[in-house]
């Protein structure tokens, strides 16, 4: 540690090292001028000037020697770190170390440029592939939903219109089939929205929105979901928040999905807390506790959670220029603000 401290303290830029190596020589020149003056007839140089010239000459020699060794060692270290092929080429064309280092730097720069171009090409290819997959998925989902509608309609007619006597078991089977078809339709609708967001097919109708008004609008649904878990809903809405540019309908849908997911985790001793506040980027909305599927993965302890709900909510917020991040305080939704008017 001591040697490292000394080395850190004695680290000097190369330019300053060279200047310090020349400085004693410049002072020695001035003393030499003085010696020339006192070297005239009937003049005797003072011993201090003679001694100073000798000291400066020795100092110049020592500093120059130290700097030369330092630079030689650094140059040798750089050349040793070069590839063998580069060193062999330098031996063949009899170039010095600086030429070899310059060629190595040029090669590294070319390799870096090629690597960045390749990374940009891979990113563009991945983006294109994601958009193509999302487009194909959206087409399949929309076609499946159309076929599912053809199934749901006969089920609805059979349950609502009596064509004959149905026993309880038959009616229950038809209701289960209709409920299953409705659930599949909802899941496919969410999947279609996610696919549309990924392929850039969602046009958000952004307008100036008061976030507190949107939160108040979704509170009845949040309270209904919390009541199923025998939990209460605590709200803390900061007044005077700046309005944000957002799609009111999609923001309300996203917050509803997130609030229902958070309510499913709440309980008698863990109320659902919804708070709004000013944020560095505009306005933040915090839902605590975060839903079991907030990270996009199913929670084994809460099997009723729908990961697709949170994924869709994140996409709906993202297309509005916002973000939804899970933090120790809960799930935080951030939206860009505008000056209050």
N, C-alpha and C positions, 0 to 999 in steps of 0.2 A: 504494500500500500504506500509506503514511503517513497519508493522509486516511481510509482505512478504519480504521486503528488508532485515530485520534483520534475518529472517529465512534463506534466501539465503546466507547471509554472514556467518551465523553460521553453515551451513551445512558442516559436516565433515565426511569422510569415516569411516566405522565401525572400520577397523583395526587401523586407526590413533586415534580414540577415545579410544580404548583399550590401545594403547601405552601411550597416555597421562594420562590415569588412573594409569598406572604402574610407570610412570616417577617420580612423587613425592615420591612414596614409595622407589624407588631406591636411590633417593637423601637422603631420611630419613635414609636409611641403612648406607650410608656414614657418615652422621652426628652421627648415633649411634656408629659407629666405633670411631669417634672422641671423643664422650662422654666416651666410654670405656677407651680410652687413658688417657683422663683427669680425669677419675674416679679413677685412681690409687692413692696410698698414697701420701700425701703432694702435690697433684695437684688439681687445681680447674678449672672447665670448664668455659670458658668465657660466659658471658650472651648472646652474639650474637649467639653462637652455640646452646645454649639451646633454645633461642627464635626461631632460624631458624628451629630446629627440631620440635618444637611445631607447627609452621606455616605449615611446610611441611606435618606433620601428619594430620592436619586439612584439608589442601588442597587436600591431597590424598583421605581423606574420602569424601569430597564434590564432587570431580571429579568422583570418583567411584560411588557415589550415583546418580549423574546426568547421567552417562553412563548406569548404571543399569536400571534406569527409562526409558531412551530412548530406549534401546534394548528391555525391557519388553513391552513398548507400541507398538513398531514396530512388535514384534512377535505376540502380541495379535491382532493387526490389520490384520496381515496376516492370522491368524487362524480364525478370524471372517469372513474373505472374502471367506473361503473355503465352499464348499457345506455342507449341513446339514448331508448328509449320511457319509461324510468323518469325520466330528466331532463326530458323533455317533460311528463310528468304532473306533476312537481313544479313546473314553471313555470306550469302551468295552475291548480293549486289553491293556489299561492303558499305552499307548505310550505317549511320550511327544510331545511338539509342533513341534520340529524339525522333528520328525518322520512323523507327519501329513503333514507338509509342503513338505517334501521329497516325500511322496506318492502323494500329489496333483500335484507336478511338474512332477512326472513320468506319472501321468494320463494325464496331459496337453500335455506332449511330445508325448504320444501315440495317443491322439486325434488329434494333429497337423499332425503327420505322416499319420494317417488314412485319414484326410481331404485332404492332399496333394496327397495321392494315389487316392482318389476318384476324385479329380479335374483332375489329369492326365488321369484317365480312361474316364471321361466325355469329355476331350479335344480330346483324341484319338477316342472316339466314334463319336464326332462331325466331326472330320476330315474324318473319314471313311464314314460317312453319306453324307458329302459334296461331296466326291469323287464319291460315288455311284450315287448321284443325278446328278452330272455333267456328268458322263458316260452315264446315261440313257438319259439325255437331249441332249447330243451330238449325240447319236444314233437316237433319234427322229428327230433332226434337219437335220441330213444328209439324212435320209429317206424322209423327207418333201421336201428338196431341190431337190432330185432326181425326186420326183413326180412333183414338180414345173417345172423342166426342160421339162418334157413331155407336160406341158401346154404351155410353152413359145415357143417351136419349132413349133407347128401348127399355133400359132399366127404370128410368124415370116414368115412362109411360106405363110399364107393368105395375109399378107401385102406386101410381096415382089414379090409374084408370082400371076399373074392374072388368076384365074380360072373362073372368070365371072365379070360382071359389079357390082361394089359396089358404092352405093351413098356415099355422104360425111358423113352422120350420121353413116353409118355402118363402114366406115374407121376410123372415130373418136372413135367409141366404141372399135374397135379392137386395136387402138393405146393406148387408155386408159387402156385396159386390159393388153396389153404388158408392158406398163410402170409400172402398178401396180405389175405385176409378177416380173419385174426386181427389183423394190423396195423391194418386199418381199424377193427375192433372196439375195440382199445385206444385208438386216437386218438379215436373217437367217445365212448368212456367218459370220457376226460379232458375232452373238450369239454362233455359233459353235466354233469360235476362243476363246471366253470367257470361254465356257465350257471346251475346251481342255486345256486352261491355268489352270483352277481350278482343273482339275484332273491330272495335271502334264504331259500332253501328248504333250506339245510344247517343241521341242528341239531347243533352240536358238543357231545359228551358230555364236558364239562370236569371234570377231577378233579385232585387233587394228584399231580404227576408229578416224578420225579427225572430231570432231563435227561440226566445221565451214563448212566443205565440205558438210555434210548432210544438214545443214540449208540452204546453198546456193542452193542445189538441190531442196528443197521444196518451195523456194521463188516464183517461177512462179504460183504454185497453190495457195499459200497464197495471192499473189497480185490479182489473178483472183477472189478469194472469197471476198477480200476487195473492189475491184472495184464494185461489186454488191451492196455494202453498201455505195458507193461513199467515201470510206476511203482510205487513203494512208498507206503504210507500211514503218515503220522506223526500220532500223536494226543497231545494234551496236555489232560487232563481235570482241571480244578481240583476238589479234594476239598471236601466240605462245602458244596456249593452249596444255596441255598434251593430248596425245591420250588416248582413253578409250576403254575398252573391251566391245563391243556391237555387236548386230546383225544389220548390216547396213540396210538391207531391212525392218526389223520390226521397227527399230528406225525411219527410214524415214516415214513409214506408220503411226506410232504413232504421230510424230510431224506434219504430214499433217492433221490428224484428229483434233489435238488440235489447229492448226493454223486456220483451217476452222471454228471451233467453236468460236475461239476468234474473227475472222474477222466478223462473224455474229453479234457480239455485238458492233463492232467498228462503227464509223460514220464519217461524215465530220469534226467534232470537236474532235473526239477521235480516233486517228490513231492506227493501230495495230503495237505494238512495239515488236520486237524480239531481245533479247540480249543474248550474251553468255559471261561467265566469269569463272575464276577459283573459285573453291568452296573448303570448308574444306575437302570434300570427293572426290573431283576430279574436275568435270566440271558441271556448272549449265546453264540451258537454261530457260529464263524467257519470257513468252508470256503475254502481257498486252494489253487490258483488258482480264481477265480470261473469258472463254466461259460461257454462261448461264447455261450449264449443267456440269460445272466443278466439282460440288459436287456430280454429279451422279443423280440429280433430275431435272425434267423439270422446266423451268423458264416460268412462266405465261406471263411475259412481252415479251418473245421471243418464240412464239409458234413453230417456224421452227427448233428449236434446237433438236438435236437427242441425248438423254442421253446415248444411247448405244455407240455412237462414243467415248465419253470421257471415258466410262467404259472400252471399248476395248483398248483405248490408254493406260490407266493405267495398264491393264494386260500385254500389250506388253512391256511396260517399266519395269514392275516388273519381268518378266521372264528373263530380262537381268541384274538383280541385281540393278536396279535403282528405283527411286520413283518420283511421281508427286504430289505436294502438293499445295493447294490454299493458297496464302498469300496476305497481303494487297498490295504487289507490283505486283501481278498477279499470274499466274500459273507457278510454278517453277519445272522444271524437273532436277533431280540430277542424275548424272552417275559417277561411280567410275573411278578414273583416274589411269594412270600408269606413271612411269617416262618417261619424254620426251626423244626421241631418234632422 
